[in-house]
């Protein structure tokens, strides 16, 4: 068994996530408390019992999802003695989940990761006025087809194939009018469905350039260490271990495509047999099954899930 730990991105959040972890494990409670303290905000209270509209604000969603993932990791390390370098061949994360992956493999501290994600969320939100940009999920067409469609739809505006999630699931991003043109073209080309996403900004496209500039400045002042486990990064879909390279690719990720399908295939080709989703939800498990059903998947976000994983890994 060769294992990769993967970490979810935006869209996996829900009210109540992490609450049972905090109630069951001191390590999880302390993780949430450290994030709250770092951000000078009762983020955990919002996550456990707040309003979805508040949690869904990008600047809250990003550190919140990371906190749940790191609560699971910290419980596994303290309760079962998990040695990531011995039990895990790769880590990877979808968009903001890449920051969770870096924190899990001790590239960045929990506090620094929380601060970076708060800035990332607020910067991405501020980069484009509300209503100017849009994102849509196109189902039933492959990435290469969508690249040609968004090029045709752009017409001097920004229109990008932003997330290559799995076979037949591509997310596009850019100016609202261009996205609408791309949806129409995709429907003409036989797309099964096109869903405009309820997001507050058009992520992973050139409209995010102001956010990339702010993140570059923040990352320049953040200490990164070499990872315990190689990180399969979004923008290159291969494994990286150099701290400065990881920083540079995080900046590129703000405006670049999330090459998740290719990342999963890379890990499979490198021998990964089991993909463990660490944190809230089961989105990445579902994508992995669509990409290659030979990969065994498991999500770990509750105390019961942790017990199952401890037994599976022989911890």
Residue pairs with C-beta under 8 A, 6 or more apart in sequence:
1 273
1 274
2 89
2 271
2 272
2 273
2 274
3 87
3 88
3 89
3 272
3 273
3 274
3 275
3 276
3 313
4 88
4 89
4 90
4 91
4 92
4 232
4 267
4 272
4 274
4 275
4 276
5 84
5 88
5 90
5 91
5 92
5 101
5 104
5 229
5 276
5 278
6 91
6 92
6 93
6 94
6 97
6 101
6 275
6 276
6 277
6 278
6 284
6 288
7 66
7 69
7 91
7 92
7 93
7 94
7 97
7 98
7 100
7 101
7 104
7 277
7 278
7 279
7 284
8 65
8 69
8 93
8 94
8 97
8 100
8 277
8 279
8 280
8 281
8 283
8 284
9 65
9 93
9 94
9 95
9 96
9 97
9 258
9 283
10 58
10 61
10 62
10 65
10 95
10 96
10 199
10 203
11 281
11 283
12 65
12 279
12 280
12 281
12 283
13 47
13 55
13 56
13 61
13 64
13 65
13 280
13 281
14 52
14 55
14 280
14 281
15 47
15 48
15 49
15 50
15 51
15 52
15 55
16 47
16 48
16 49
17 47
17 64
17 65
17 68
17 280
17 281
17 301
18 28
18 32
18 44
18 47
18 48
18 67
18 68
18 71
18 280
18 301
19 47
19 48
19 49
20 302
20 303
21 28
21 68
21 71
21 72
21 75
21 301
21 302
21 303
22 28
22 29
22 32
22 44
22 48
22 71
23 29
24 303
25 71
25 75
25 78
25 79
25 303
27 71
27 74
27 75
27 77
27 78
27 79
28 71
28 72
28 74
28 75
30 74
31 67
31 70
31 71
31 74
31 110
32 43
32 44
32 47
32 67
32 71
33 44
34 110
34 111
34 114
35 43
35 44
35 63
35 66
35 67
35 110
35 111
35 114
36 42
36 43
36 44
38 110
38 111
38 114
38 115
39 63
39 114
39 115
39 118
43 60
43 63
43 64
43 67
44 67
46 54
46 55
46 60
46 64
47 55
47 64
47 67
47 68
54 60
55 61
55 64
57 121
57 125
57 200
58 121
58 122
58 124
58 125
58 199
58 200
58 201
59 118
59 121
59 122
59 125
60 121
61 96
61 121
62 96
62 99
62 117
62 118
62 120
62 121
63 113
63 114
63 117
63 118
63 121
65 96
65 97
65 100
65 279
65 280
66 96
66 97
66 99
66 100
66 103
66 113
66 114
66 117
67 114
68 279
68 280
68 301
69 97
69 100
69 103
69 104
69 278
69 279
69 280
70 100
70 103
70 104
70 110
70 113
72 278
72 279
72 300
72 301
72 306
73 82
73 103
73 104
73 278
75 306
76 82
76 306
76 309
76 310
76 315
77 84
79 306
79 310
80 310
80 313
80 315
81 315
82 313
82 315
84 91
84 104
84 105
84 228
84 229
85 228
85 229
87 313
87 315
88 229
89 229
89 230
89 267
89 270
89 271
89 272
90 229
90 230
90 231
90 232
90 239
90 267
90 270
90 272
91 101
91 102
91 104
91 105
91 227
91 229
91 230
91 231
91 232
92 98
92 101
92 231
92 232
92 233
92 263
92 267
93 99
93 100
93 101
93 102
93 234
94 234
94 258
94 260
94 283
94 284
95 163
95 203
95 204
95 234
95 253
95 258
96 117
96 120
96 121
97 279
97 284
98 231
98 233
98 234
98 250
98 253
99 108
99 113
99 116
99 117
99 120
99 250
100 113
100 278
100 279
101 231
102 108
102 113
102 224
102 227
102 231
102 246
103 109
103 110
103 113
104 278
105 227
105 228
105 229
105 231
106 225
106 227
106 228
107 224
107 225
107 226
107 227
107 231
107 243
107 246
108 116
108 222
108 223
108 224
108 225
109 223
112 222
112 223
115 218
116 215
116 218
116 219
116 222
119 214
119 215
119 218
120 211
120 215
120 254
123 210
123 211
123 214
123 215
124 201
124 203
124 208
124 211
124 254
125 200
125 201
126 210
126 211
127 201
127 207
127 208
127 209
127 210
127 211
128 201
128 202
128 207
128 208
130 200
130 201
131 176
132 175
132 176
132 202
132 207
133 158
133 173
133 174
133 175
133 176
133 179
133 201
133 202
133 205
133 207
134 173
134 174
134 175
134 176
134 179
134 180
134 196
134 197
134 199
134 202
135 162
135 171
135 172
135 173
135 179
135 196
135 197
135 199
135 202
135 203
136 171
136 172
136 179
136 182
136 183
136 194
136 195
136 196
136 197
137 169
137 170
137 171
137 193
137 194
137 195
137 197
138 146
138 169
138 170
138 171
138 172
138 182
138 183
138 186
138 191
138 193
138 194
139 168
139 169
139 191
139 192
139 193
139 194
139 195
140 168
140 190
140 191
140 192
140 193
141 149
141 168
141 170
141 186
141 189
141 190
141 191
142 167
142 168
142 170
143 161
143 164
143 170
143 261
145 189
146 161
146 170
146 172
146 182
146 186
147 161
149 182
149 185
149 186
149 189
150 159
150 160
150 161
150 172
150 174
150 178
150 182
151 159
152 182
152 185
153 159
153 178
153 179
153 181
153 182
153 185
154 174
154 178
155 178
155 181
157 174
157 175
157 177
157 178
158 173
158 174
158 175
158 178
158 202
158 205
158 206
158 207
159 172
159 173
159 174
159 175
159 178
159 179
159 181
159 182
159 205
160 172
160 173
160 174
160 204
160 205
160 206
160 257
161 170
161 171
161 172
161 257
162 171
162 172
162 173
162 202
162 203
162 204
162 205
162 257
162 258
163 170
163 171
163 173
163 204
163 257
163 258
163 260
164 170
164 257
164 258
164 259
164 260
164 261
164 262
165 171
165 258
165 260
165 261
165 287
166 260
166 261
166 264
166 287
166 290
166 291
167 261
167 290
167 291
168 192
168 290
169 287
169 290
171 197
171 204
172 179
172 182
173 179
173 202
173 203
173 204
173 205
173 207
174 182
174 202
174 205
174 207
175 202
175 207
179 196
179 202
183 194
183 196
186 194
187 194
201 207
201 208
202 208
204 253
204 254
204 255
204 256
204 257
204 258
205 255
206 255
208 254
208 255
209 254
209 255
211 254
212 251
212 252
212 254
212 255
215 250
215 251
215 254
216 251
219 247
219 250
219 251
220 247
222 247
224 243
224 244
224 246
224 247
225 243
226 241
226 242
226 243
227 241
227 246
230 239
230 240
230 241
231 239
231 240
231 241
231 246
232 238
232 239
232 240
232 263
232 266
232 267
233 239
233 240
233 246
233 249
233 253
233 263
234 249
234 253
234 256
234 257
234 258
234 259
234 260
234 263
235 249
235 252
235 253
235 256
235 257
235 258
235 259
236 249
236 259
237 259
237 262
237 263
237 265
237 266
238 266
239 266
239 270
240 246
240 249
260 287
261 287
261 291
264 275
264 287
264 288
264 291
264 292
264 295
265 291
265 292
267 275
268 291
268 292
268 294
268 295
272 295
273 294
273 295
273 296
274 295
274 296
274 297
274 298
275 284
275 285
275 288
275 295
275 296
275 297
275 298
276 297
276 298
276 299
276 300
276 309
277 283
277 284
277 285
277 297
277 298
277 299
277 300
277 301
278 300
278 301
279 300
279 301
280 301
281 299
281 301
282 299
284 297
284 299
285 297
285 298
285 299
288 295
288 297
289 295
289 297
298 305
298 308
298 309
298 312
299 305
300 306
300 308
300 309
309 315
